Amino acid sequence: MLLILITFAVGGSLTGYVGKKIMSFTGIDAAGIYIPVYIIVVTLIWPVMVIVVSVFTGQFVFFKEYLKKMGRRMGGRKNR
């Protein structure tokens, strides 16, 4: 359980860091545009970061299944 929580924490922090780095390359300064784009970027990066961190914490199988389940829920399909 502790490794799963650590993976979520490190993955989330890494997502924020990488998201800010990506946003610095876009050159967007207006808050009205920056915030929605940042939210989209972070939403797309988060699963990748969690999978990467899970490899190092030994929780890859758990997070692979977790992200599959999230994808099914977001896609409107029933859990199988």
TADA-V579692 format. One line per field, one symbol per residue. ss: DSSP state (h for helix, s for strand, l for the rest). psi: psi as a letter, one per 20 degrees, with the letter a starting at -180 (. if undefined). Layout:
ss: ???
psi: ???
This chain:
ss: lhhhhhhhhhhhhhhhhhhhhhhhhhllllhhhhhhhhhhhhhhhhhhhhhhhhhhhllhhhhhhhhhhhhhhhhlllll
psi: gghghgggggggghggghghgghhhhjphphhhgghggggghhhhghggggghhghikkggghghghgggggghijqqp.
